[in-house]
């Protein structure tokens, strides 16, 4: 997972301690042997970006895309198309009448 994308997701509070992530974490097996296992766990701040496999069952890039964030961590600020809200249309009409 991209570290910049990881930082943006944390900054926007899209990943919190309630978020379930699948990550590669250290585990203890039989006879006290330690190994790295892929588990579904709740996110915690000490988790590194390289350890995360998926977030809430989705690939991290797909998870970010659902919130309008590009895979490299940049946000897209395009002008939205379509119908304008009624309040905005009324404000525009009043400013035209004043001028």
RODO-2510 file (C-alpha; in nm, 4 decimals, decimal comma):
residues 99
     n   res          X          Y          Z
     1     x     0,0000     0,0000     0,0000
     2     x     0,1248     0,3496    -0,0858
     3     x     0,2442     0,5357     0,2261
     4     x     0,1028     0,8655     0,0992
     5     x    -0,2386     0,7044     0,0459
     6     x    -0,2167     0,5510     0,3950
     7     x    -0,1473     0,8927     0,5490
     8     x    -0,4399     1,0551     0,3610
     9     x    -0,6829     0,7825     0,4725
    10     x    -0,5786     0,8304     0,8349
    11     x    -0,5927     1,2100     0,8058
    12     x    -0,9498     1,1983     0,6734
    13     x    -1,0520     0,9519     0,9481
    14     x    -1,1450     0,6862     0,6926
    15     x    -0,9296     0,4390     0,8843
    16     x    -1,0047     0,4381     1,2569
    17     x    -0,9673     0,1888     1,5400
    18     x    -1,3091     0,0501     1,4431
    19     x    -1,1954    -0,0325     1,0877
    20     x    -1,1343    -0,3988     1,0097
    21     x    -0,8226    -0,4557     0,8006
    22     x    -0,6520    -0,7690     0,6764
    23     x    -0,2855    -0,7357     0,7604
    24     x     0,0341    -0,9349     0,7921
    25     x     0,1057    -0,9391     1,1654
    26     x     0,3405    -1,1323     1,3936
    27     x     0,1779    -1,4321     1,5604
    28     x     0,2784    -1,7046     1,7999
    29     x     0,2161    -2,0611     1,6901
    30     x     0,2698    -2,4035     1,8418
    31     x     0,5587    -2,4412     2,0851
    32     x     0,5998    -2,0617     2,1096
    33     x     0,7225    -2,0349     1,7499
    34     x     0,6668    -1,6935     1,5958
    35     x     0,5650    -1,6366     1,2353
    36     x     0,3901    -1,3772     1,0183
    37     x     0,0201    -1,4471     0,9612
    38     x    -0,2444    -1,2695     0,7550
    39     x    -0,5359    -1,1881     0,9872
    40     x    -0,8499    -0,9754     0,9963
    41     x    -0,7891    -0,7313     1,2815
    42     x    -0,9000    -0,3880     1,3925
    43     x    -0,6620    -0,1160     1,2776
    44     x    -0,4199     0,0249     1,5337
    45     x    -0,1777     0,3201     1,4896
    46     x     0,1391     0,1070     1,5074
    47     x     0,0362    -0,0838     1,1939
    48     x     0,2629    -0,0039     0,8979
    49     x     0,1328     0,0697     0,5479
    50     x     0,3244    -0,2249     0,4005
    51     x     0,1481    -0,4698     0,6342
    52     x    -0,2058    -0,3906     0,5142
    53     x    -0,3506    -0,6274     0,2538
    54     x    -0,7094    -0,4956     0,2366
    55     x    -0,9416    -0,2537     0,4159
    56     x    -1,3004    -0,3571     0,4972
    57     x    -1,2713    -0,6376     0,2411
    58     x    -1,1512    -0,4109    -0,0417
    59     x    -0,8146    -0,3449    -0,1973
    60     x    -0,6744    -0,0169    -0,0529
    61     x    -0,6811     0,1549    -0,3937
    62     x    -1,0448     0,0558    -0,4475
    63     x    -1,1343     0,1705    -0,0941
    64     x    -0,9719     0,5095    -0,1625
    65     x    -1,1392     0,5416    -0,5021
    66     x    -1,4818     0,5049    -0,3389
    67     x    -1,4048     0,8256    -0,1460
    68     x    -1,2686     1,0145    -0,4486
    69     x    -0,9005     0,9677    -0,3632
    70     x    -0,6538     0,8608    -0,6322
    71     x    -0,4274     0,5575    -0,5712
    72     x    -0,1237     0,7816    -0,5174
    73     x    -0,3068     0,9766    -0,2433
    74     x    -0,4021     1,2847    -0,4454
    75     x    -0,7607     1,4079    -0,4384
    76     x    -0,9500     1,5083    -0,7482
    77     x    -1,1130     1,8487    -0,7307
    78     x    -1,3221     1,8618    -1,0438
    79     x    -1,6218     2,0821    -1,0947
    80     x    -1,9290     1,8687    -1,0433
    81     x    -2,1629     1,8415    -1,3353
    82     x    -2,5367     1,8178    -1,3343
    83     x    -2,8182     2,0020    -1,1682
    84     x    -2,7298     2,2783    -0,9244
    85     x    -2,8882     2,2886    -0,5790
    86     x    -3,1952     2,5099    -0,5533
    87     x    -3,0407     2,7407    -0,2924
    88     x    -2,7390     2,8083    -0,5135
    89     x    -2,9644     2,8893    -0,8094
    90     x    -3,1670     3,1369    -0,5993
    91     x    -2,8463     3,3088    -0,4817
    92     x    -2,7238     3,3444    -0,8383
    93     x    -3,0553     3,4951    -0,9488
    94     x    -3,0535     3,7528    -0,6690
    95     x    -2,6969     3,8606    -0,7436
    96     x    -2,7878     3,9094    -1,1131
    97     x    -3,0886     4,1223    -1,0203
    98     x    -2,8803     4,3430    -0,7896
    99     x    -2,6137     4,4039    -1,0524
***
